[in-house]
Amino acid sequence: INLEDKNYLFFAEHEEYVPPLSQDDLIEQALDNPIGDASLDSIPEGAKVLIVIDDATRPTPTKLILSHLMKRLEARTTDLAFITAPGTHRPLTDAELEMKLGSEYLNKYPVFNINYRTEEDYEYIGDSDMGTPLHIHKAVLAADYKIAVGNIAPHNVVRWGGGAKILMPGVSGELTTSTTHLIGSHFPLQNIFGNIDCEMRKEVDSIGKRIGLDFILNTVLDAEGGILKLF
């Protein structure tokens, strides 16, 4: 399809940037120097740790990150499990789980491959400040320590992906996700996409604080899926 320039609303792409470190070194550096006071060293020995991963529609190089993260976690606890965060998307296929986790961890630890429509898997924990009924997956609520692995990219409802979005809608039930998607559809796209002051993002962050998240690894990727930086 050929479009004349006048018919483009906008075009966005990364500035040219080459990371000064290898992909493995970028991950190790981020794990050694987390932002704020978060630290994997604070995980109590024997704690029930849950790793939240995004689904196959997201380009996060999860398996590569896990090859570094899991060594540190296994030194502190053996009570480890994974949960997918598909939001309103379908559960992952076996091949997609293999791509995300790799066979080593897929076969070693429990994996909650969730479906947001399975009501009995979710627990109601009250309403958000905007009145959204919060139905959150029970495995998330039962964990002692929650770690998320995801990606930051512009988003047409909550301005940016990443952060608490992996919890809402990631691991939220149907009524929760339907309500927030409906609210988000009322805002004009030009006031949301990439905007740092977005009402729906504030709602997502507020819900994230209610659920709780102890540690997060968020990538910023180039167009080929390589890590530019990990936060």
C-alpha positions in Angstrom: 0.0 0.0 0.0 1.4 3.4 -1.0 0.3 6.5 1.0 1.0 10.1 0.3 3.0 11.9 3.0 0.0 14.2 3.7 -2.0 11.1 4.9 0.4 10.3 7.7 -0.7 11.5 11.1 2.8 10.8 12.6 5.7 8.4 12.3 7.8 7.4 15.3 11.0 5.3 15.5 14.0 5.0 17.8 16.9 7.3 17.3 20.0 5.5 16.2 21.6 4.0 19.3 24.1 1.1 19.9 24.4 -0.2 23.4 27.9 0.0 24.8 27.6 -3.5 26.4 26.6 -7.0 25.2 23.1 -8.2 25.8 24.2 -10.4 28.7 26.2 -7.6 30.3 23.3 -5.2 30.0 21.1 -7.7 32.0 23.8 -8.3 34.6 24.4 -4.5 35.0 20.7 -3.9 35.5 20.4 -6.7 38.1 23.4 -5.3 40.0 22.1 -1.7 39.9 18.3 -1.6 40.3 16.6 1.7 40.5 15.4 2.8 44.0 15.7 0.5 47.0 14.5 -2.7 45.4 16.9 -5.6 45.7 16.7 -9.3 45.1 18.8 -9.7 48.3 15.7 -8.7 50.3 13.9 -11.9 49.3 13.4 -13.9 52.5 14.9 -17.4 52.4 12.3 -19.9 51.4 9.8 -17.2 50.2 7.1 -18.1 47.7 8.3 -16.2 44.6 6.2 -15.6 41.5 7.6 -14.4 38.2 5.1 -12.6 36.0 5.9 -12.8 32.3 4.1 -11.1 29.4 2.6 -13.1 26.5 3.6 -14.0 23.0 2.2 -10.7 21.5 5.1 -8.9 23.3 8.7 -9.0 22.1 10.3 -9.2 25.5 13.4 -11.6 25.3 12.2 -13.3 28.5 14.2 -16.5 28.1 17.5 -14.5 27.8 16.6 -12.4 30.9 15.6 -15.5 32.9 19.0 -17.2 32.2 20.5 -14.4 34.4 17.6 -13.8 36.9 16.9 -17.4 37.9 20.5 -18.0 39.1 20.0 -15.3 41.6 16.6 -16.4 42.7 17.5 -20.1 43.0 20.3 -19.1 45.5 17.6 -17.7 47.8 14.6 -20.0 47.4 13.3 -23.2 45.6 9.6 -22.1 45.9 9.5 -20.5 42.4 6.6 -20.4 39.9 5.7 -18.5 36.7 2.5 -16.9 35.7 1.6 -15.5 32.3 0.0 -12.0 32.0 -2.0 -12.1 28.8 -4.7 -9.6 29.9 -7.6 -10.2 27.4 -5.5 -12.3 25.1 -5.7 -16.1 24.8 -3.5 -18.4 26.9 -0.1 -19.2 25.5 0.4 -22.3 23.4 3.0 -24.9 24.4 5.3 -23.6 21.7 4.9 -20.0 23.0 5.7 -21.1 26.6 8.8 -22.8 25.3 9.8 -19.7 23.5 9.2 -17.5 26.6 10.6 -19.7 29.3 12.8 -22.3 27.7 12.5 -26.0 28.4 14.7 -25.9 31.5 12.4 -23.7 33.6 9.2 -24.8 31.8 9.8 -28.4 33.0 11.2 -27.5 36.4 8.7 -25.1 37.9 4.9 -24.6 38.0 3.5 -22.4 35.3 0.1 -20.7 35.6 -1.0 -20.2 32.0 -4.0 -18.1 32.8 -7.3 -17.3 31.1 -9.0 -14.1 32.2 -12.5 -15.6 31.7 -12.0 -18.4 34.2 -13.8 -16.7 37.1 -12.9 -19.2 39.8 -9.2 -18.4 39.4 -9.7 -14.8 40.5 -10.4 -13.1 43.8 -12.3 -9.8 44.3 -10.2 -7.4 46.5 -12.3 -4.3 46.3 -12.7 -1.4 43.9 -10.1 1.0 42.6 -10.2 4.8 43.1 -12.0 5.1 39.7 -14.6 2.4 40.7 -13.1 -0.5 38.8 -13.9 -3.9 40.5 -10.6 -5.6 41.1 -10.6 -9.4 40.4 -7.0 -10.6 40.6 -5.5 -14.0 39.9 -5.3 -16.0 43.2 -1.7 -17.1 42.5 -0.6 -13.5 42.4 -2.3 -12.7 45.7 -0.8 -15.8 47.4 2.8 -15.0 46.5 5.2 -13.7 49.1 7.4 -11.9 46.5 6.4 -10.9 43.0 8.8 -10.2 40.1 7.7 -8.9 36.7 9.5 -9.3 33.4 8.2 -7.1 30.6 8.7 -4.4 28.0 8.2 -0.6 27.7 6.7 0.7 24.5 4.1 3.3 23.5 0.5 2.2 24.1 -2.8 3.5 22.7 -4.8 3.2 26.0 -2.3 3.7 28.9 0.4 5.9 27.1 3.1 3.4 27.8 3.3 -0.4 28.3 5.5 -1.8 31.1 5.4 -1.3 34.9 2.1 -2.1 36.6 0.4 -2.9 33.3 1.7 -6.4 33.6 -0.7 -6.7 36.6 -3.6 -4.8 35.2 -4.8 -6.0 32.8 -2.1 -8.7 32.7 -3.3 -10.9 35.6 -6.8 -9.3 36.1 -10.1 -11.0 35.5 -12.7 -10.3 32.8 -14.8 -7.7 34.7 -11.7 -5.7 35.7 -10.2 -5.6 32.2 -13.6 -5.0 30.5 -14.2 -2.0 32.8 -10.8 -0.4 32.3 -10.8 -0.9 28.5 -14.2 0.8 28.4 -13.0 3.7 30.4 -9.8 4.0 28.3 -11.8 4.1 25.0 -13.3 7.5 26.0 -10.0 9.4 25.8 -8.8 10.8 22.4 -5.8 8.9 21.0 -3.7 12.0 20.6 -4.0 12.7 24.3 -2.8 9.3 25.3 -0.2 7.8 23.0 3.2 8.4 24.6 1.7 11.0 26.9 3.2 11.1 30.5 0.0 12.5 31.9 -2.7 10.0 31.2 -5.7 9.2 33.4 -5.7 5.5 32.5 -2.0 5.1 33.3 -2.7 6.6 36.7 -5.5 4.0 37.2 -3.2 1.2 36.2 -0.5 2.4 38.6 -3.0 2.8 41.4 -4.2 -0.8 40.9 -0.6 -2.0 40.7 0.0 -0.5 44.1 -3.0 -2.3 45.5 -1.8 -5.6 44.2 1.9 -5.1 45.0 5.0 -5.7 43.0 8.4 -6.2 44.6 10.8 -6.2 41.7 10.5 -5.6 37.9 12.7 -6.0 34.9 11.5 -3.8 31.9 13.3 -3.8 28.6 13.5 -1.1 25.9 14.1 -2.8 22.6 15.2 -1.8 19.1 13.2 -2.6 16.0 14.9 -6.1 15.8 14.1 -7.0 19.4 17.5 -6.4 20.8 17.8 -4.9 24.3 18.8 -1.2 24.3 18.5 -0.9 28.0 17.0 -2.9 30.9 15.4 -1.1 33.9 
